[in-house]
Amino acid sequence: MSETQGSDIKGTARGTAGVPLSILDLATVSDGGTATEALQISTELAQRAETWGYHRIWLAEHHGMPGVASSSPAVLIAHLAAVTSTIRLGSGGVMLPNHAPLVIAEQFGTLEALHPGRIDLGLGRAPGTDPVTARALRRAAEVDPDEFPQQLAELTAYLNGTAGSVQAIPRGDSRPPIWLLGSSGFSAQLAGLLGLPFAFAHHFSAANTEPALDLYRSAFRPSEVLAEPYVMIGVAAVAADTEAEARRQAMAGVLAFLRLRFGRPGRFPTPEEAEAYPFSPVERDFARDRLSTIVFGDADGVRQGLDDLRKRTQADELMITTQVHGGPARLRSYELIATAFEMTG
């Protein structure tokens, strides 16, 4: 493992968290708001997160969801990198079945050339949308998710310049580090076998977290990228000035997730809408389970919850996603967490 490659992957711990803290952003579009407003908040969040001391911000690729404005991670990464100077930017992730590997290699080669040493390429193996939208993305309808390892090998060859007569241009002087993302054991095992860093989606697959991490660590083989396993977990967290307010905000996120899972995606609801929502018995059980996976409370409470999760999973990095209504509440949550951990930019 070269020193440059290792430093690109492993974050430097800041403050008292013990591990680096990062952000997963979906450019949430709130009920009553617009995509333009959501993207403006994402821009402000990136600039503030840099001063607060967060290590990286990743953008998630989702399609066909009115409440998510991050359908084009490469475009948004380019914008955020241009208005910041030190924080790492990346995809959390690009859904590889949706795109030709050459296209991804050219996009992220361009980003790396523009912002050397600041770009991450996180990859997922699902379309990140419903089947109808997946078919509209063309390639997703043609590629079996089980072909992910072959697609990954093709993409890696383009990034390394070893693909033969077809070359990904431009390529920077360095290659953006590849991360594998997952919510089950498939990508965990593959990341281990290839010696790549692994990011697990604890925020929506909490029951699978520890089995997947065990599988990754047991399968891990040292590579030129990593000498030892490196694990980042995505965790849903909401901090507010009071625990009661944090719970109100978290319940709005629970309602948004419930609607998505039951095939009714929309813009992000208000806390008042969540309070007035007539949960059926089945929905109430779903909501209770979902709320149990969110770390919420005042600043000290969220710090304790994140500390407990880190110790239980032995994660090397935590990536926080805060899904709440409105930009001010989202910015405040990240600020409180940074303050609680005594982070510095």
C-alpha positions as CSV (number, residue, x, y, z in Angstrom):
1,M,0.0,0.0,0.0
2,S,1.4,3.3,-1.0
3,E,1.4,6.2,1.5
4,T,-0.7,8.3,-0.9
5,Q,-3.3,5.5,-1.3
6,G,-3.6,4.9,2.4
7,S,-4.0,8.6,3.2
8,D,-6.7,8.9,0.5
9,I,-8.8,6.2,2.3
10,K,-8.1,6.5,6.0
11,G,-9.5,9.6,7.6
12,T,-7.6,11.5,10.3
13,A,-9.5,11.5,13.5
14,R,-10.5,14.9,14.7
15,G,-11.8,16.0,18.1
16,T,-12.8,13.4,20.6
17,A,-14.8,11.0,18.4
18,G,-11.9,8.5,18.2
19,V,-12.6,8.0,14.5
20,P,-13.3,10.4,11.6
21,L,-16.9,11.6,11.2
22,S,-18.3,12.1,7.7
23,I,-21.6,13.0,6.1
24,L,-23.9,11.2,3.6
25,D,-26.1,13.7,1.9
26,L,-29.2,13.0,-0.2
27,A,-30.0,16.7,-1.0
28,T,-33.3,16.2,0.7
29,V,-36.3,18.1,-0.9
30,S,-38.7,19.1,1.9
31,D,-42.4,19.4,1.6
32,G,-43.1,22.9,0.5
33,G,-39.6,23.4,-0.8
34,T,-37.8,23.0,-4.2
35,A,-34.9,21.1,-5.6
36,T,-33.0,24.4,-6.0
37,E,-33.4,25.1,-2.3
38,A,-32.3,21.6,-1.4
39,L,-29.2,21.9,-3.5
40,Q,-28.4,25.3,-2.0
41,I,-28.6,23.7,1.5
42,S,-26.3,20.9,0.4
43,T,-23.8,23.6,-0.8
44,E,-24.0,25.4,2.6
45,L,-23.7,22.1,4.4
46,A,-20.5,21.2,2.5
47,Q,-18.9,24.6,3.3
48,R,-19.9,24.5,7.0
49,A,-18.9,20.8,7.4
50,E,-15.5,21.7,6.2
51,T,-15.1,24.3,8.9
52,W,-16.7,22.0,11.6
53,G,-14.1,19.3,10.9
54,Y,-16.0,16.5,9.0
55,H,-13.7,14.4,7.0
56,R,-15.8,13.7,3.8
57,I,-19.2,14.2,2.2
58,W,-20.7,11.6,0.0
59,L,-23.7,12.0,-2.3
60,A,-26.1,9.2,-2.9
61,E,-27.5,8.2,-6.3
62,H,-31.3,7.7,-6.2
63,H,-33.8,8.0,-9.1
64,G,-37.5,8.6,-9.3
65,M,-37.8,10.0,-5.7
66,P,-39.3,13.5,-5.4
67,G,-37.7,14.0,-2.0
68,V,-34.1,13.3,-3.2
69,A,-32.2,15.7,-5.5
70,S,-28.9,13.8,-5.7
71,S,-29.6,11.7,-8.7
72,S,-26.4,12.9,-10.4
73,P,-23.6,12.5,-7.8
74,A,-20.8,13.4,-10.2
75,V,-22.4,16.7,-11.1
76,L,-23.1,17.6,-7.5
77,I,-19.6,16.5,-6.4
78,A,-18.1,18.8,-9.0
79,H,-20.1,21.7,-7.7
80,L,-19.4,21.1,-4.0
81,A,-15.7,20.6,-4.6
82,A,-15.5,23.9,-6.4
83,V,-16.9,25.8,-3.4
84,T,-14.8,24.0,-0.7
85,S,-11.0,23.4,-0.4
86,T,-10.1,20.5,1.9
87,I,-13.1,18.3,2.6
88,R,-13.2,15.0,0.6
89,L,-16.2,14.6,-1.8
90,G,-17.5,11.3,-3.2
91,S,-20.3,9.1,-4.2
92,G,-22.2,7.1,-1.7
93,G,-22.6,5.7,-4.1
94,V,-22.7,5.6,-7.9
95,M,-24.9,2.6,-8.8
96,L,-22.7,0.7,-11.2
97,P,-25.5,-1.3,-13.0
98,N,-27.0,2.1,-14.2
99,H,-23.9,3.1,-16.1
100,A,-21.3,2.0,-18.6
101,P,-18.0,1.6,-16.6
102,L,-16.2,3.8,-19.1
103,V,-18.6,6.7,-18.4
104,I,-18.0,6.4,-14.6
105,A,-14.2,6.2,-15.2
106,E,-14.3,9.4,-17.4
107,Q,-16.5,11.3,-14.9
108,F,-14.4,10.5,-11.9
109,G,-11.1,10.8,-13.8
110,T,-12.3,14.4,-14.6
111,L,-13.2,15.0,-11.0
112,E,-9.8,13.7,-9.8
113,A,-8.0,15.9,-12.4
114,L,-9.9,18.9,-11.2
115,H,-9.5,18.3,-7.5
116,P,-6.5,16.0,-7.0
117,G,-6.6,13.9,-3.8
118,R,-10.1,14.9,-2.7
119,I,-12.4,12.5,-4.7
120,D,-13.8,9.2,-3.6
121,L,-15.6,6.7,-5.8
122,G,-18.1,4.7,-3.8
123,L,-19.9,2.0,-5.8
124,G,-23.2,0.1,-5.2
125,R,-24.6,-2.9,-7.1
126,A,-28.3,-2.0,-7.0
127,P,-30.1,0.4,-9.4
128,G,-31.2,2.6,-6.5
129,T,-34.7,2.9,-7.8
130,D,-37.9,1.1,-8.8
131,P,-37.9,-1.5,-11.7
132,V,-39.7,0.9,-14.2
133,T,-37.2,3.7,-13.6
134,A,-34.4,1.2,-13.8
135,R,-35.5,0.1,-17.2
136,A,-35.6,3.8,-18.3
137,L,-31.9,4.0,-17.3
138,R,-31.3,1.5,-20.1
139,R,-28.2,-0.3,-18.8
140,A,-29.9,-1.4,-15.6
141,A,-32.4,-3.4,-17.6
142,E,-29.6,-5.3,-19.4
143,V,-27.2,-6.1,-16.5
144,D,-27.6,-8.7,-13.8
145,P,-26.5,-7.5,-10.4
146,D,-24.5,-10.7,-10.1
147,E,-22.3,-9.3,-12.9
148,F,-21.1,-6.6,-10.5
149,P,-17.6,-8.1,-10.1
150,Q,-17.1,-8.1,-13.8
151,Q,-18.3,-4.5,-14.1
152,L,-16.0,-3.5,-11.2
153,A,-13.0,-5.1,-12.9
154,E,-13.8,-3.3,-16.1
155,L,-14.1,0.0,-14.3
156,T,-10.9,-0.5,-12.4
157,A,-9.0,-1.3,-15.6
158,Y,-10.2,2.0,-17.1
159,L,-9.1,3.9,-14.0
160,N,-5.7,2.2,-14.0
161,G,-5.2,2.7,-17.8
162,T,-4.9,-1.1,-18.3
163,A,-8.0,-1.7,-20.4
164,G,-6.1,-2.0,-23.7
165,S,-7.1,0.1,-26.7
166,V,-10.0,1.8,-25.0
167,Q,-8.9,4.5,-22.6
168,A,-10.8,6.6,-20.1
169,I,-9.8,10.2,-20.8
170,P,-9.0,12.4,-18.9
171,R,-7.1,10.7,-16.1
172,G,-5.5,12.6,-13.3
173,D,-2.1,11.9,-11.9
174,S,-3.8,9.9,-9.2
175,R,-6.7,7.5,-9.1
176,P,-9.8,8.2,-6.9
177,P,-9.9,5.4,-4.3
178,I,-12.7,2.9,-4.9
179,W,-15.0,1.9,-2.1
180,L,-17.6,-0.9,-2.2
181,L,-20.9,-0.1,-0.5
182,G,-23.4,-2.7,0.7
183,S,-26.3,-3.6,2.9
184,S,-25.7,-7.4,2.9
185,G,-22.9,-9.8,2.6
186,F,-22.2,-9.8,-1.1
187,S,-20.3,-6.6,-1.4
188,A,-18.8,-7.1,2.1
189,Q,-17.1,-10.4,0.9
190,L,-16.1,-8.9,-2.4
191,A,-14.5,-5.9,-0.8
192,G,-12.6,-8.2,1.5
193,L,-11.3,-10.5,-1.2
194,L,-10.2,-7.4,-3.3
195,G,-8.6,-5.6,-0.3
196,L,-10.8,-2.6,-0.8
197,P,-12.4,-0.3,1.9
198,F,-16.0,-1.2,2.7
199,A,-18.9,1.1,3.7
200,F,-22.0,-0.6,5.2
201,A,-25.5,0.9,5.1
202,H,-26.3,0.5,8.8
203,H,-28.9,3.3,8.4
204,F,-31.3,1.1,6.5
205,S,-30.0,-2.4,7.2
206,A,-29.1,-2.4,10.9
207,A,-29.8,-6.1,11.5
208,N,-27.1,-7.1,8.9
209,T,-24.4,-4.7,10.1
210,E,-22.3,-6.9,12.3
211,P,-22.6,-10.1,10.2
212,A,-21.5,-8.2,7.1
213,L,-18.6,-6.6,8.9
214,D,-17.5,-10.0,10.2
215,L,-17.7,-11.4,6.7
216,Y,-15.6,-8.5,5.3
217,R,-12.9,-8.8,8.0
218,S,-12.7,-12.5,7.7
219,A,-12.5,-12.4,3.9
220,F,-10.0,-9.5,3.8
221,R,-6.8,-10.0,1.8
222,P,-4.1,-7.2,1.9
223,S,-3.7,-5.4,-1.4
224,E,-1.8,-2.5,-2.8
225,V,-4.7,-0.3,-1.6
226,L,-5.0,-1.5,2.0
227,A,-2.8,-3.5,4.3
228,E,-5.7,-4.1,6.7
229,P,-9.5,-3.8,6.7
230,Y,-11.1,-0.4,6.7
231,V,-14.8,-0.1,7.6
232,M,-17.1,2.9,7.5
233,I,-20.7,2.6,8.5
234,G,-23.5,4.9,7.5
235,V,-25.7,5.8,10.5
236,A,-28.9,7.8,10.7
237,A,-28.6,10.5,13.5
238,V,-30.6,13.5,14.5
239,A,-29.4,16.0,17.1
240,A,-31.5,18.9,18.3
241,D,-31.4,21.3,21.3
242,T,-33.8,18.9,23.2
243,E,-34.4,15.2,23.0
244,A,-38.1,15.9,22.4
245,E,-37.4,18.0,19.3
246,A,-34.9,15.5,18.0
247,R,-37.6,12.8,18.3
248,R,-40.1,15.0,16.4
249,Q,-37.6,15.5,13.6
250,A,-36.7,11.8,13.5
251,M,-40.3,10.8,13.2
252,A,-40.7,12.9,10.1
253,G,-37.8,10.8,8.6
254,V,-39.6,7.6,9.7
255,L,-42.7,8.6,7.8
256,A,-40.7,9.5,4.7
257,F,-39.0,6.1,4.9
258,L,-42.3,4.3,5.5
259,R,-43.8,5.9,2.4
260,L,-40.8,4.9,0.3
261,R,-40.9,1.3,1.4
262,F,-44.7,1.1,0.8
263,G,-44.3,2.5,-2.7
264,R,-45.5,6.1,-2.0
265,P,-42.3,8.2,-2.2
266,G,-42.8,12.0,-1.9
267,R,-41.1,15.1,-0.6
268,F,-39.9,15.1,2.9
269,P,-42.8,15.5,5.4
270,T,-42.9,18.0,8.2
271,P,-42.8,16.9,11.9
272,E,-46.4,18.1,12.2
273,E,-47.5,15.9,9.4
274,A,-45.8,12.9,11.1
275,E,-47.5,13.7,14.4
276,A,-50.9,13.8,12.7
277,Y,-50.3,10.7,10.5
278,P,-52.8,7.8,11.2
279,F,-50.4,4.9,11.4
280,S,-52.0,1.5,10.9
281,P,-50.9,-1.3,13.2
282,V,-48.5,-2.7,10.6
283,E,-47.2,0.8,9.9
284,R,-46.8,1.5,13.6
285,D,-44.6,-1.6,14.0
286,F,-42.6,-0.6,11.0
287,A,-42.2,2.9,12.4
288,R,-41.1,1.6,15.8
289,D,-38.4,-0.6,14.2
290,R,-37.2,2.2,12.0
291,L,-37.0,4.7,14.9
292,S,-34.9,2.2,16.8
293,T,-32.2,2.4,14.2
294,I,-31.9,6.2,14.4
295,V,-29.5,7.8,17.0
296,F,-31.5,10.8,18.1
297,G,-31.4,13.2,21.1
298,D,-29.7,16.3,22.3
299,A,-26.0,16.7,21.5
300,D,-24.7,14.6,24.5
301,G,-27.3,11.9,23.8
302,V,-26.3,11.5,20.2
303,R,-22.6,11.5,21.1
304,Q,-23.2,8.6,23.5
305,G,-25.3,6.7,20.9
306,L,-22.6,7.1,18.2
307,D,-19.8,6.2,20.6
308,D,-21.7,3.0,21.6
309,L,-22.3,2.1,17.9
310,R,-18.6,2.6,17.1
311,K,-17.5,0.5,20.0
312,R,-19.9,-2.3,19.1
313,T,-19.0,-2.4,15.4
314,Q,-15.3,-1.4,15.8
315,A,-15.9,0.9,12.8
316,D,-12.9,2.9,11.5
317,E,-15.2,5.8,10.4
318,L,-18.8,6.9,10.9
319,M,-20.8,8.5,8.1
320,I,-23.8,10.3,9.4
321,T,-26.9,10.9,7.5
322,T,-29.4,13.4,9.0
323,Q,-32.9,13.2,7.3
324,V,-35.0,16.0,8.7
325,H,-37.4,18.5,7.3
326,G,-35.9,21.8,6.3
327,G,-32.3,23.0,5.9
328,P,-32.0,24.8,9.3
329,A,-32.7,21.7,11.3
330,R,-30.3,19.6,9.2
331,L,-27.5,22.1,9.6
332,R,-28.2,22.4,13.3
333,S,-28.0,18.7,13.8
334,Y,-24.6,18.4,12.1
335,E,-23.3,21.4,14.1
336,L,-24.4,20.0,17.4
337,I,-22.7,16.7,16.7
338,A,-19.5,18.4,15.7
339,T,-19.6,20.5,18.9
340,A,-20.3,17.4,21.0
341,F,-17.2,15.7,19.7
342,E,-15.1,18.8,19.9
343,M,-14.2,18.6,16.2
344,T,-12.1,21.2,14.5
345,G,-11.8,22.1,10.9
